[in-house]
Amino acid sequence: MWIKILGSAAGGGFPQWNCGCVLCRGVRERKLSTSARTQCQVAISSGEDWFLLNASPDLRAQIEGTAELQPRAARQSPIAGVLVTGGDLDQVLGLLLLRELHPIRIYATASVRRLLRNHNTFFKMLSQEPGQSLWTDITPGVSFALASPAGSSSALVCRPMALQGGFPAYVGERRASTLLAGQAVLGLVIESNHGGGRLAYFPVVADLDANLTTVLNSCDLLLFDGTFWTDDELIRIQGAGRTARQMGHLPISGPGGSLERLSQLQRPRKIFVHINNTNPILDLNSLECQEVRNAGWEVAEDGWEFKL
């Protein structure tokens, strides 16, 4: 299995267009040991076809910057499908960039599918012609083989896992009450029938339990939620707002943070993705980045690739 990190930042990217924090100014002015990052996006393959893990708003530029994802002939993209782990805008807006009548399979829970197809007219652009997009419902805990729109199976098998967390704020309480809470946020465990390693993709994690920790420790590569360093990160910078946990993200540091809670992981290579522009681990010379490294973690950058 081949894995490419096309984007490693949280929603808004790094630097964020409307942010002048120390980190965003530093990367713009090239005064920090860091690099700009696009919004979180991963692509995987076991052969000819490629599958996207979510669809970021930066997807077009990410495709153009990745030779393996570029068209092989007129209207012949190697992108066969998209696995959607939730309904957040930075996870699904890129679907609208795939609207040019190219057949594509979209995997999502029934609740997220309903949210996007039935409650949002924009996504009707993906159904302008029969067969343009094939929405395929997935169920947490039930494994399935990734397949092309034509139905040919790849060697990749995915097991979606239900995580704590709710639907995005734009959904509203009334509409959310008609959807299944256990289908709001997913993590993905993916492996190949041809052998090799196992990938865990968990970009949005609100909390951990013993079962989830055991699953993560059974994987070879872990791409994990690195959104915030502290729980009150945005409040410190903005003077108001919600905590990391209130936004559905387990902070990295502090009591009960991911560094502490996942300190016993032995098997996987551990990498933080979905990193917010305010997170000090983006500065390679920061004490926070050093702490992460000392704990055996890495801070993802756009363009990293792996073979399992």
Protein Blocks (a to p, Z undefined) as FASTA:
>chain_A
ZZddfbfcdehiaadfkbcbfklmmmmnopaccdddddddddddfblbccdehjafklmm
mmmmpmklpcfbehiafbfbdcdfbjbfklmmmmmmmmnopacdddddfklmmmmmmmom
klmmmmmbghkaccddddehiacddddfkopacfbdcdddddeddddfklopmlmmmpcf
klmbccdddddfkgpjdddddfbcfbdcfklmmmmmmpmbdcddfkbmbfklmmmmnopa
cdfklnopacfbdehiaklmmmmpmkbccddehiafklmklpmkbmklmmmmmnopacdd
ehiacdZZ
